[in-house]
Structures are given as C-alpha cells and as structure tokens.
Amino acid sequence: QVQLVESGGGLVQAGDSLTLSCAASGRTFSTCAIGWFRQAPGKEREFVAGIGWSTYTYYADSVKGRFTISRDNAKNMVYLQMNSLKPEDTAIYYCAARVDSVVSTTAYDYWGQGTQVTVSS
C-alpha cells in the first residue's frame, strides 16, 4: 500500500513558477514509479510527468521544457517544479504511484486527492 498526499497548489499569474509536492507513505515507495496527472474542468485527466525508481523521467509534450519532476526517496517525496505557467495549466493536479518501477502514462495503482493549480492571465 502507498498513500499519497499532494500540496503546494495555489493561484498564480501567467509566467510564474510553482512547486507541487507529493508526500508518500508505504514501504514500497522507493521502487514505485510516480506520475503527475492533471484534470481541467470539463476535460479528461491527462498525464503530465513521470519518474521511475532509477530517476528516469518522461514528460507530456505540453509541459516539456517547463516542468521538472524529481524525487527524494530518503524523504518519500516527489516534486513537480512548474515554470512559465500558462492559463491552460489550470487544473487539479494528482500524484500517482504504480508498483511497477517503470514509468507509464496511464496505469497507476494509487492516487492522491489532488491539489488545485490556477493560473490567471
């Protein structure tokens, strides 16, 4: 079992930066792949970024070059650094974990409750 709690969301202006955090509990965290997803109003949830146990990372094209995912296994934390934010980045952001250590854009076993990010123009 892995429990996930996101934090760090808020209201920012276009061009600003924001860092989301995901606190994980569970003894298997260090071997899990972790993903960040987001869901905007009226839209389906979409993959944003993922990181494997070996720190391999993968990004959606829409955030590549602006967002950076990282993890600190000693602290059971995963971060999403978001730079040059745009109004279209507005969404609820979710942290997810999968028991398989390989990054996936779809299949995750555990989910957090989400944190709201709003970017004003």
N, C-alpha and C positions, 0 to 999 in steps of 0.2 A: 504493500500500500504506500502511496505517496500523496501527501496533502500539499496543496499549493495555495499561496495567498499573494495576490498582486497588490502593489502600492505604487504611488508616485504619479498617478494621473492628475489632471487638472485642466485649467483654462489658460491657454497661451495664445500669443499672436503669431501670425504667419511669419516664418523666418526664425522663430525662437527654437530653443532646444529643451528637451525634457528627457529624463531618465526614468524608466519603469523598472521596478524590482519585483522579483518573484522569490518568495521565501518557501523553501521546500522542507518537508519533514518526511522521514522514512529512510530506512537503512539502505535502500537500493538506489538512492538518488544519484550517486556518482556514476553509476553505469547506465543511467537513463539518457536518452536523447530528449532535449527540451525544445519546445516550439513556442513561438508567439503568434497568436492569431488576432484578428480584429473583425468586428461586425459593426457596420454602419447602419443607421436606421433604414429599413426597407431593403436592405441588401443581405446577401448570404455571408456567412462567416468565411473569411479568407486567410490563407497562410501569409505570414509576414516574414518570419525568420526562424531558423532552427540551428541548434548546435548539438553535435554528437558528444559522446563521452570523451573523445580524443580532441575535442575543440574544433573539429571540422565544422564549418559554418555554411549556411545556404540562405539566400535571400530571394524574396519576390522581386521581380523587375521594378516594381513601382517604388521600392524603398532602397534599392541597391545604390550604394554610394552615400546615402543619407543616414541609414540606421546601422547600428552595430550591436550584435548580440555577443554576450560574454557570460562566463560562468566562473564561480568560485566554489569548488567542491568542498573546501575546508569549512566554508560558511553555509553550505547548502543554499546558495543564492545564484540566481540568473538575472542578468540585466539586459535591458534594451535601451541603448542610447539613441535618441532620435534627434537629429539635427535638421535644420532647414525645413521645419514643419510647414505643411500646407493645409489649407482648409479641408481638402479631400482626405487628410489623415484622421479626421474626426471620426471616432468610433469607440466602442468598448473594446479594450484590449485584454486578451486572455492568455494566460500561461498554461501550457500543457506538457505532460510528460508521457513518454512511452517506454515500456520496459525494454524494448529493443534499443540498443545503443546507437542505431543508425538513424539519421535524420529522415523524417518523412514529411510530406506536405499535407497529409490527410489523416493518417491513422495514429491516434493518441489514446492512451488508456485513462489518464487522469487529467482533470481540468480544474482551474481555479474559478473564482466567482467573477473575475473581471474588474477592470478599473477604467473609468471614463477619461478619455482624452478629447478635448475640444479645442480646435484651432480656429481662431477668428481671423477674418481677412482685414 
